Amino acid sequence: MDREVLISIINRGRIRFIPVRRCFLCNEYVGYKFVRMCDGSMIPVFSSGCRCCGINNGTLSERTWDEVLDLVKTVQNKPMNERTEEDEFILNSLI
């Protein structure tokens, strides 16, 4: 997968969120979200915390497409026996 394919999948609305880990207090996912800007473009942001329990107040920070692509490639290259629930979620979203 390359950057253009990933952006195309996200722009079509097939992926709205990529989980990275779970909040240690409430067990909700924390990870990448994709925000549509006023000009119609999408940008990746990382949620550094969870909104529901107030940890970091769900702070969002802008990230690069290359960072998101690196995460996806890492998951794709993991052996089956090392994949986590989050990894499977990401892979299933790409199908």
ABEGO torsion letter per residue (X at the ends): XBAAAAAAAAAAGABABBBABBBAAAGBBBEBBBBBBAAGBBBBBBBABBAAAGBGGGBBBBBBAAAAAAAAAAAAABBAAABBAAAAAAAAAAX
